[in-house]
Amino acid sequence: MNAKYARHLSVLGEEGQKKLSNATVYISRVGGVGGTAANYLARSGVGRLLLAHGGTLDAEYLNRWHLAHESDVGRPCVDVFKEEIARINSSVEVEVLGEHAKSIDDIKAFANEADVIIDAAPMFEERYNNNLLSQMLNIPMISGSMYAQEGYVMSFVPGETPCLSCLYPEKPEFWVDRHVFPALGTGPGIIGCLLANEAISYIAKGELQLKGKMLHYDLTDMDFNKLKIEKDHQCKVCSA
Ligand SMILES: [Zn+2]
């Protein structure tokens, strides 16, 4: 067993570690939330990461992006991710799609071999596409997002649990699609870490602790709650 993963063995066993090294994870958006997940998955020895993210790196990302440094400002984000993950763990294969998940056809072609989807997109258009991909290709999806000091994580399994569209048939009114939203660095870090933990648990042990549930937190009073997500039997995505 590779020394890099020595501390995993008593938790995951050699078999679990081997499953990680054979796994492919698709991550939609690789910023404060998805980049934290990518960081931990790379360190954990996941074999292949498929990263979808558009644009170039802004200085305002630096308070929360684990995969970026000051010298990266102005560079294409996906170039930075590839370089940084290679520095973290050269055993991880990285493939990139230099755009957000705005086209279902594009992400279907890019991520069809994924074992699990990590939906870390802040925009609902992308999140709905990731949900559709999950349902079409029968791939479990772990979804997480944050705003200011609140955040949540949920896990969906096609044919077994409700889907994202059961919970949000339409983009909720409280959700503001803002490119510059309030965020302390810690909030996205917590969410990204939880997303990675769910993915590792699923790949290595076949378990999703948040299957059909939402973990919601509010850091203003350190309140963490787990809520059950109800199936919508009229859902246009998973009940059709
Ligand atoms: Zn549904």
Residues whose N, C-alpha, C, O or C-beta is under 5 A from the ligand:
A	BS01	ZN	P162 C163 S165 C166 D232 C235 V237 C238 S239
